[in-house]
């Protein structure tokens, strides 16, 4: 029987079902359990979204108050994880640090005879809480400062900002980050979420699955785009240089970071809210990042429409993430870590969903290698060209990540 051939990247291939979120790219709509992202971003906080993803409903007032207290109380890191963070070289890449620290959280927990740890919703809430604490703690350690424990009276977004600076954030700062967390919490079967579900399908525990998701998010084609947008804003310097910069990028065969999306064929619905929050935040801190981002988006729309009229390329969620996080004081190499602080809610919910009706995810591949042939005796084998093959593979990987 011939092998089934599928699209590279699984584009258009349905691999499972979910009740958690729905991406309707042609019309630019994102929903969490049936709630439109515009309604959620404008009316609820991150904790409410976490409750929605984990339990299937928005919380009542008493439930929300309990959730605020619970997340703050569960945010403190084990001493073993803090010791690991303190031992890591201060110039380590932040996402590498986060991957290591997430994995270490399971070290202090009891395991069953297979080595797995309890992985229900009671484990998912502490994981959401502690991810933000890890990122804030590393931010301080790499600056030569001691980590700050979460405050029980602060909500999740405010606590993250407080743990970075030691100062309570302004209402505008808290709202900007909280909105960002709401918008990034889930996005169907994206690469990191699918990686988490594959791991969960083996019956590995929640910590293994989320560690795999963090590793996947590290990739430039998934979670690294906001840092690339920031690189572009820094290179432009002045708004009137944006169009020339975009034209030069296209002439060199490069892409404009933060423009275009695999799913959305119109402007990413999340970009609207990040645009608004970044604008207000820029006015508060007297920053030019938002002004440069607007100029870059306008230039990109103009030039891309001229150069690629058959393609629909618009700002995605990463585009206004860059000025927003920069104006919150975050260095660009931590942008992807903050992404993880939100998406850990979606990852955890998908892992729990995978467990609920699990089947080992084991796709097939079409073999395109050599036909069956005889084994050559050692003395008759020609010199290997394996090093050349490795070099070609490396060049292909490098060119695909731009």
KACOR-V58969 format. One record per backbone hydrogen bond with DSSP energy under -1.0 kcal/mol. NH is the residue of the N-H (numbers start at 1). CO is the residue of the C=O. Records with the same first field share a line. If there is no record, write none. Layout:
BEGIN
NH=CO, CO
END
This chain:
BEGIN
10=7
13=10
22=31
24=29
29=24
31=22
32=35
33=20
35=32
37=30
40=36
41=37
42=38
43=39
44=40
49=45
50=46
51=47
52=48
53=49
54=50
55=51
56=52
64=60
65=61
66=62
67=63
68=64
69=65
70=66
71=67
72=68
73=69
74=70
82=78
83=79
84=80
85=81
86=82
87=83
92=89
97=93
98=94
99=95
100=96
101=97
102=98
103=99
104=100
106=103
107=104
109=106
112=116
115=112
123=120
124=120
125=121
127=123
128=124
129=125
130=126
131=127
133=129
134=130
135=131
136=132
137=133
138=134
139=135
140=136
141=137
142=138
144=141
145=140
154=151
159=155
160=156
161=157
162=158
163=159
164=160
165=161
166=162
174=170
175=171
176=172
177=173
178=174
179=175
180=176
181=177
182=178
183=179
184=180
190=188
194=190
195=191
196=192
197=193
198=194
199=195
200=196
201=197
202=199
203=200
204=199
209=205
210=206
211=207
212=208
213=209
214=210
215=211
216=212
217=213
218=214
219=216
222=219
224=219
228=224
229=225
230=226
231=227
232=228
233=229
234=230
235=231
236=232
237=233
238=236
241=238
242=239
245=241
246=242
247=243
248=244
249=245
250=246
251=247
252=248
253=250
254=249
259=256
260=314
265=25
268=315
271=268
274=270
275=271
276=272
277=273
278=274
279=275
280=276
281=277
282=278
283=279
284=280
285=281
286=282
287=282
292=288
293=289
294=290
295=291
296=292
297=293
298=294
299=295
300=296
301=297
302=298
303=299
304=300
305=301
306=302
307=303
308=304
311=308
316=258
319=316
322=318
324=320
325=321
326=322
327=323
329=326
330=325
334=331
335=332
338=334
339=335
340=336
341=337
342=338
343=339
344=340
345=342
346=185
347=343
348=344
349=345
350=346
351=347
352=348
353=349
354=350
355=351
356=352
380=377
381=378
389=385
390=386
391=387
392=388
393=389
394=390
395=391
396=392
397=393
398=394
399=395
400=396
END
